[in-house]
């Protein structure tokens, strides 16, 4: 067990009691250390497996962790509590929910469920037009994760708008209770509230766990930190593994301070650094180390590998995002020809919008790909329809699920009837399921009463089945009883086949869950799918190139990594340029992307990107200038017909290998407006130096070497960064920085 570990890994695994912080660099074997620690506690320290709690962040990581623990301790693994923060919260709430006023068969609202509930609440209010359910959901999530109740939010409101939002928050909390539902934030917030208000509940949970272990500790937010602290409060044995250099979720509440200040928060903390990397080449690690060393907010470590060398990093400078996509495809084709499979290649980007040009290029060239983080399978309309029935069967109080199910397929229960049912629920204090069962008392017509009774009878029969059958049996019964496939064909024949296949895939998922899970009930299946993340939907070992954001890539690794859009305004992102700590998080994000690469790392940047139809000049990212001098090659074929170039960040300029003169310098300082060729059109034909000043006025006819004759239709700004807008022909308008445009006035 220990003989396969290096010295620092063994030191972490065999540490004594108390608080231990393992600073685990990328690719340093942190999961092995954490799972071996569990095995060590069980086999060598004789800690009962049921007294061990291990946290991670995604279901995928939890499955991997459970699998490794099982390999090391066998049948005892099932006794360990190994899972995500939210899954652990669910287990606690299933046992303690009645103390909060909920039933144990509560529903778990995902983002769409929450926004549906908020849409209903907002429909009866007068708020500014820009206030959307999504915006309100974000505000409520922030309130919950900062332990701010609806009452406190109202008390702290500074104006009418804030008071209105706090009032929506209060109505939403009442709706959750009425619907016997918790939202995603509640799964941690509510257990923390219970622990802090009821000592016997805390004693029951914290007293049970003798050792608490946490993976990806740098990603914890304030409420998760409190959850961990309370659960470890009785025995004080807290083992956390994380990497401050990979803390990239500050925008959603993660606090890097949790890891930076851990040894101040917990007395006598032992710190172990895992710096030996088993993933990447020395060249990649050297570049990543030099980059991240520019951050001040870090504990400090330096990754190394026992393997020397490796292929150089390659930076490809493109004219625009279209060329960037084309050159990514060319690289993929070259790699496949050389023997790589497509699933060894990942293309990363800072924002989802960047995927458009990449997808277009891949589709044009018939290159199979998958996107991680697009429309989730369980967010597709037909899947949500069927799942709504399952939720309504499981939890009769779930108004969101009932209102969706009652309309699909249409069964003659119109909006007027539904409105009467909802109004009665609000005034009577009953939940919607109870009102449906008593529909005769709400003044419905005989026809409406009959149709409601038929719907109630359907749900009743399905509930009776769910009490004794597996989730897949209930799912098949829903499809048969509702005639859902016939409804799909009637409602949208053009998309029928695709939508039917999605529903059939849902049945396959339920079947697999029934076969693989110890608990194949409907409740367990709904709980499983409610906690899924984008990464859980990623297909592995399929012959497709993977596309995803840099944020989604954390925790993964690929033989070949392509990072696109390495430009100011994208990486670092424009929204984070106003504060040093945000720029540091952007640098950590680039570091995460780089350290996903095992063997090859390819960087791409564009000199122009289209914004609202016009070309906008882009500067290369400041992070490129922070990479080491050696081990990087620049490939800029559009500049000089395929000539290879090398780049020296210490002297930030283009060094082109021209014929007979390998030391010719092109251009000037890279990270200044003077140095950046703002309109890269000209690099197709000439060098990078700005032209001599030319007087241009609106209405003047001009010639451009690429676009031909045109008319100046707009002039913005002045001086060295003056921009010129030119119309070529009837439908083409381009914008240039004047001093680089080389526009020739026509007399």
N, C-alpha and C positions, 0 to 999 in steps of 0.2 A: 504493500500500500504506500509506504513512504519512500521506498527505494527509487521510485520513478520521479520524484520531486527534486528540484534544485534546492540549494541551501536555504534561500529566503522563503520558498514555498513551504519547506518543512518547518521552518521557524513559525510561520503563520498557523499551520495546521496543528502543531503541538503546543501552542501557547496555552498558558494556564487560564484561570478564571479572571473575570473583570472585563474591561472594555478594550477592544483591539481594533485598530484602524489599519486596513490593508490597502495601501495605495497601489493599485494594480494597473500598470500601463497597458495600452492596447496590445492584444495578442500575447499577454504574459501568462495565460493559463489561469485566470481568476475563477472560472467556473470549476475547474479541476480542484483548485484550492478549497473552494467553499464546500463542494460535495465530499471531498476527502476529509475535511474538518468534521462533517456530520458523521462519516464512517468512523473516524478516530474517536469521537465522543461516544459512539455506541459500543465499539469493540474494545477500546483501550481504557476509557474512563468509566465505562459501564453506565452511561446515561441512558435511561429508557427512551426508545425512539419517540414515544408519544409525548415526551417532554421537550421536543425540539421543534421550533418554529422557524421556517426559512421563507423570506420574502423575495420576490423578484417583480419585474414590471409588466411583462407580456406573457400571454398564455404559451407562446412558442418557447420562451426561455424557461417557463415553469415545467413544461413537458420534458425539455431536455434535462433539467435539473433532477426531476423525479426519476427519469430513466437512468441517469448516472448513479444516483443514490441507490436505486434498486440493484444495479450491477454490483455495488460494493457491500450492501448489507442485506440483500435478498428480501425475504418476506417482511422483515421489519420496516421496510421503506413505506409501506402503506400506512403505518402508524404515525409517521412524521407529518406535520402540517407544512406542506411545501406548496406554495402558490403565489398568486399576485396579491398586492395589497387589497384590491377590491374583492377578490375571491375570499380572502381571509375575513374581510369585513362581512361578507354575505354569510359565512359560516357562523359568525358570532351573532348576527342579526336573526338568523333562522332560530336560534336558541333563545334570544332575548327580546325579540321584536314586541312581544305583548307588553313589556314594561314601558314601551314608548307609545302604546296605543294602536299598534299595527297587528294584523294577524300574521301567522307564520308563512302563509302562502302568498306573501306580498309579491307584487310585480316589480321588475327592475326597468325603469325607463331609460332608454338610450336617448341620443340627441334628438332624433326625429319625434319620439314620443313626447319628450319635454317640450319641443317647439310646437307640437300639435296642441298640448294642454295650454301653453302660453298664448297661442293664436286665439283660442276660445276665450281666454280671459281678456285679451286685448280688444276683441271684437266689440265689447260693450263699453269701451273707454275712448275718450278723446285725447289723443297724444299726438305729438309731432309726426309728420308723415314718415320721417326717416327711422322711426322707432320700429324695429322688426323683432319678431320672436327670437331670432338668432342673437340680436344685440342684447335683449333682455336676459336671455339665457346666460350669455357671457357675464353680465353684471351680477346675476344671482350666484353663478359659480364662484366669482371672486368673493362675494360676501360670505358664502358658505365656507370657503377654504381659509378665510381669515377669521373664522369663528364669529361672524357678525350675524345675529338673528334678524328677522324681519322687523321686530320691535325696535331693536337698536338701530337698524338702518333708517327707520322713520325718525327716531329721536335725533340722529346725527345729520338728517337731511338739511341742506342749506338753502333750498329754494323749492318752488312748486314742482319743478320737473323731477328733482330728486325725491320729493315726497310721493309723487305719482309712481315712480319706479319702485319705491319701497312698498307702496300699497299693492302693486302687482306681485311683488315678492310674497307679501302676506297671503294674498289670494291663491298664489301658486302652492304655497305650503299647505293651505287648507285643502286644495284640490288633491294633492298627493295623499294626504291623510284620508280623505273621503274615498279615493280610488284604491286605497290600500297599496300604495306604491312608494318606492324610493327611487330617486334618480341616482346617477352615477356618483356624484359627490357625496350623497348621503351614506354610501356604503362604507366610507371612512369617517365622515363627520359624525354620524349618529353613534357608532361605537365609542368614539372619543367622548361624546357628550355623556353617554351612559357610564363610562369609566370614571369620569370626573364628578358625576352627581350621585352615583350609587357605589359605595366602596365594596359591597359584597360582590357586585358584578366584576369589578376590577380584580378582586382577590381570586375569583373563580378562573379568570383567564390568565392574569399575570402569575398567579400562584401555580398554574399548571405548567407553564413553560420555564424550564430551567436554563435554556439557552435560546437566544434569539439571534438569527443570522440574516443579514440584508445584503442583497446583490444590487449593483448599480446605485450605490448610495448617493452619488453626486446628483441624481435626478429627483431626490425627494423634495417635496414642498413642506411648508410649515405644518400643515395638519398631519401629513404622513410622519413627519419627525415626532410629533406629539404622540401619535399612535404607537410608534416604535418605542418611544421613551416609556410610555405607560405599561406596555406589555413586558418590557424588560425591567420594570421597577422593583420587582420583588427579589430577584436573584442578582441583578446587575451584570449578567453575562451577555454582553452585546458585541457581536462580531460583524463588522461592516466592511464590505469590499467595494471600492469605487475608484474613480479616476477624476480628479479635479480638472484635468486637461480635456475631459470629454463631457463637461457640464454644458449642455447646449439647449436646455429647455427653460431658461429664465423667462421667456415670453409667456409660458403657461404656468408660471408660479414656482418652478424649481429654484431652490436657494443654494447657491454654491457655498454659502456660509456654513451650511450644515456639515460639509466635509472639511472646509478650511478651519472651522472653529471646534471641531469635534473633540480634540484633546483638551480644550478649555472647558467644554461642557461636561465632560466625563473625567473625573479625577483619575490619575495614575494610568492614563491611556498608554498602551504600547502601540508603536507605529512600525509597520513592516512595509518596505518598498519592494514591489516586484517589477524589475526593470529589464529582465531578459525576455526578449521578444521571440516567439516561435512562429510568427506569421510572415513577416515582411523581409525583404532583402536589406542589406546594410545601406544601400544607396537611398532607398525609400525612408528608412529610419533616420539617416543623417539629415535629410531634407525636413522631415517632420520635427525632429529635435530643434533644428535652428529656427524653424517657424515659431514653435510654441514658446521658445525661450524669450520671445518679445513680450509675453504676458507677465504682468506683475502679480496678479491675483492667483497664485498657485503655490502648492507645497514644494514643488521642485523634484524632478527626477529626470533621468536620461535613459531612453530605451537603447538597447544594444542586442546584437545577435552574434552567435558564434560562427555564422556563415558570412564569408567575405563577399564583397562585390555585388553584382546584380546589374540588370539592364538600366541604362540612364533614364531619368524622367524625360518625357518629351512634351514640349509645349508647342501647340499649333495655333498660329495667329490667323484668324479668318477675317474675310471682308465683312460679313454680317451673319445673322443667325441661320440663314439659308445655307450658306457655305459651311457653316459649322455643322449643320445636320448632315450635309453631303460628305464631309470629311470624316465624321463619325462612322457613317455607313461604309466608306472606303476602308477605314481601319478595321471594322468588323469583318469585312470580306477578306482582307489580307490575313487576319488572324485565323479565320476559318480555313482558308487555303493552306495555312501553315500547320493545321492540325488541331486548332482549338475548337472546342464546342461552344455554341452560342451561350449556353448557360454559365460559362466561365466568365462572362463579360457583363459588367454593370455600367450604366451611364447615369451619372448623378448630376443634379442641378439644384440651385438654391430655391427656386419658386416653381410651383406647378405649371405656371403659364409657359415656362421655357420648354415644356415637353412638346408643344405644338409643332415647331419646326423639326424637331427630332423625329416625332412620329410620322410627319409627312415624308421625310426622307426615307425612313425605314419602310413605309408602305410602298412608296414609289419603286423601291428596289426589292420588294418582296422578301424583306428580312423579318422573320417572325420575332415578336417581342411581347412582353407583358409589362403592364404598369402597376406598380405597388402604390396604393394610396389614391387610386381613382375611385369610381363608384363602387362601394363595397357590395359584395354579393347580397348581404342581408339588407341593403338599402334599396334594392331593386323593387319596383312597384308590386309585381306579382308575388315576390317572396314576402314582402311586408303584408300583403293581403292575407296570405295563408297563415303567416305567423300571428296575425291579429286574432284569428279564430283560436289558435292554440292558447294565446294569452287570455282571451275571454273565457275559455274553458277552464283554465287553471285558476284565474282570479275573477270571480263574479263582480268585483268592485271596480275593475279596470275600465273606466269610462272611455279612455282613448282607444283601447282595443275594441270595445263593444261598438263604438261609433263607426269605426272603420269596417268591422265585420258586417254590421247590419246593412251597409250600403253595397256590399260586394258579395254575390251579385244582387242587383236591385230586386227587392221582394215586395214592392208596393208599399213600403214604409217611407213616406216622403219627409221633406224637411220640416213641414208643419207639425207632423206627429213627433218627430225627434225633438223639436224645440219644446213641445209640451212636456215630453218626458224629462228633458233636462231641467226645465223650470220647476217641475214638481220635485225633482231630486234636490235642487238648491233650497227650496222652501220647506221641505219635509224633514231634511236631515238624513234622508236615506241615500245610499249610493245607487248608481244607475241600474245595477243588476237587480236590486230589490224593487225598484220602481217598475222595471220591465215585468217582473213577476206579478205586480199588482196593477197592471195597466188599466184595469177596469175602473179604478178610482180617480183617474186623471182626466176624465171627460173626453175620451177618444170615441170616435165613431165605431159602430159595430164592426165594420170592415177592417179598420185600423187595429182594433182590439184583437181580432182574429189573426191578423198577420203577425202582430207582436207575439201573440201566444204561440204561434208556429215557430217563430225564431227562438223563443224561450225553450220550447220543447226540444228543438235541435241541440241547443247548448246543454240542456239537462241530460240528454241521451249521451252526448259526447263526454260529459263529466263522469257519468257512470262507467263508461268505457275506460276513461283515463285512470279511474281508481283501481283497475285491475290489469290494465294492459300497458304495453311499452309505448314510448313516444311515437315510434313509426306506425304502430297500429292506429293511434289516434289521428295522426296526420293523414293516413290513407282514408280513414273514415270521414274526415273533413272534406277531402277532395271528392269523395263519392257522394256524400250527403248534399253538398252544395252544387254539384255539377260544375265545378270550377273550370275544368278544361273546356266544356261547352261554352261557358261564359267568355273565356278568353277568345275563342274562335269567333263568337258573335260580335264582341266589342271591338276587336282589332285584328281582322284576318291577316293583314300584311305582316304583323309581328308575332303572329300566333305561334309559329314553330319555335322561335327563339325564346319566347316567354314560357312556353310549355317546357322546354329543355331546362330552364332555370328552376321551375317548380320540381321537375324530376330530379334535378341535382339536390334540391332541398330534401327530397325523400331519401336520396342516397346518403346524405349527411346524417339524417336521423337513423337510417339503417346501420351505418357504420358506428354511430354513437351507441346504439342499442347493443351491438356486438362487442364493443370494446370497453364499455363502461360497466362498473360494478352496479351502478344505479341507472337503469334505462327508463326511468319515469319521465313523464312530461315535464315535471318541475325541474328535474336535473338538466334536461335538454335545453329548456328555455334559459336556465341559468348559464349554461355553457355558451350559447350563442350571444347572450347579452353582454358577455365580457370579452368578446373577440375584438382584435385590433386589426389595422391594415396589414401588418406583417404576418398575422396568422393566415391571411388569404394568399400569401405568396406561394406559388408553385415551385417546388424544388426538383431538380434533375429533369427538366424539360428543355428541349432544344430551342430556347428563346433567349434573346437578349433581354435583360431586366432594366427597366427605367424606374427611377425613384428619386425623391428628394434626398438631400444630404441628411436631413433629420431622420428620415425613415431608415437610413442605412446603418445607423449605430447598432452595434452588436453583430453585424454581419461581416463576411469576408468573401472576396472573390480573387481569382488569379489575376484578372485584368480589370482595372478601374479607370474609367474616363470621367473626369470632372469638367463640366462645361460651364461657360459663363463666368470665368475667373476675371471679373471686371469690377471696377469701382461702381457702386450703386446696385450691384447684384451680390457680390461677395468681396467685401462686406456690403450688406444690403443698405440701401439708402435710408431706410427707417431707423437704422442703428448707428448712424454716423455722428450723432450729436452728443454721445457720451462715451467716455473711455471704457467703462465696464461693458458696454454693449459691443464696442469694437472688439474687445477681448473675447466675448462670446462668439462673435463671427469668426475670429481667428481659431477658436477651439473647434468651430464647425468645419472649417477647412482642414484642420488637423485630423478630425474624425474621418473625413472623406479620404484623406491621404493614407491613413493607417488601415483602411479597409483592404488595401492592395497587398496581395501576396508576392507577385512577381513583376507586374508591369503597372506603371502609373502614367496616364496620358492626361495632359491639361489642355483645355481649349479656351480661347478668348476671341471675341469679335471686336473689330474696330468701329463698327456701327451696329445699331439695332433700330428696327423700325418702331416708332412710337406714333400712334394715330396716323399711320400712313407715311410719315416722313422719316428720313434717316436722322438718327441722333448719334453724334460721335461719342465713343466710349473710351475710357482710359483703362489700361490694364490695372488689375488689383494691386494695391500696395503690398499685399501678401507675397506677390511674386518677387518683389525686391528683397524680401526677407529670407528667401531660400538660399542655399549655399552656392558658391561659385561653381564648384565642380559637380559633375553628375547630371547636368541638365542640357538637353539639346533643343534648339529652336528650329521648327520646320515652318517656313513661310513661302510656299511655292508660288502664291499669287504675286509676291513682290518681285521675284527675279527668276521666274520660270524654273521652279523646283530646286533652287540652290539651298543647301543646308546651312543653317546658321547656329552659332552658339551665343549664349547670352551671359553676361557677367553682372549679377545684381550689385556687386561692389562698385561697378562703374556702369550704372544703368543706361545702357545704350544698345543699339543693334550692332552686332559685329557680323558682317556678311562675308562669306567666303566667295568673293568675286574672283574671276579668272586672273591668276597671276598675282593677286594681292589679297591674301587671306586676312589682313588686318585693316581693311577699309572700314571706316565707321559710317553708318547711315543714321541720320537723325541726331537728336540731342537727348536731354534728360527725359527719361521715360515717364515719370510721374508728375509732370508739369504740363500745363496747357501748351507751352511752346514746343514740347517734345512730341506730343501725341498727334499723329497724322489724323485730323478729325474726320476727313472724308477719304476713306480708304479706296474709293474708286481709282484715284490717281496712282496707287501703288501697283495697279495693273500695268502701268506704262512708264512711270518715271520714278525718281527717288523720293525720299520722304521730306525733303527740305521745303519750307514754305516758299511760295512764289513772291516775286517783287510786288509791292502794292499796286493795285489797279483800281481806279475810281469806277464804282458801279452805282447806278441809280435805278430806281424803280421804272419799269417800262423799257429798259435797255435790252436790245437783242444781244445774246452772247452765244458762244460755242463751247461745248464741253467735249473732251476727247472721247468719252464713252457714250454720252447720251445725245450728242449732236447739238443742233441749234435749238435755242429756247429763249424765253423772255423772263426777265427778273420781275417777279410779282410781289416780292416782299423783302424788307430789310429789317432785322432785329438787332438791337444792341449796337455797340461801337467798339472801336479799337481792335485788339488782336483776336477777340472771340466773337466779332460781328458775324451774324448768320445771314445767309442769302437764300431766299426761296425762289426756285426757278421752275417754270412750267415748260416741259418738252412735249411737243405735239398737243393733242387734245385732252389726254387723260393722265399724263404722267407729271407729277410734281415732286421735286426733290429739294431737300434742305442741306446746305453746306456751311461749314465754317469758311468764311470768305478767303482767308489767307492760305488755305490749303486747296481751294476748289479749282484753281487754274482755269477760271472762266476767261475766255478771250472776247473782249467787246467787238461787236460787228458794226462797221460804219454803214 
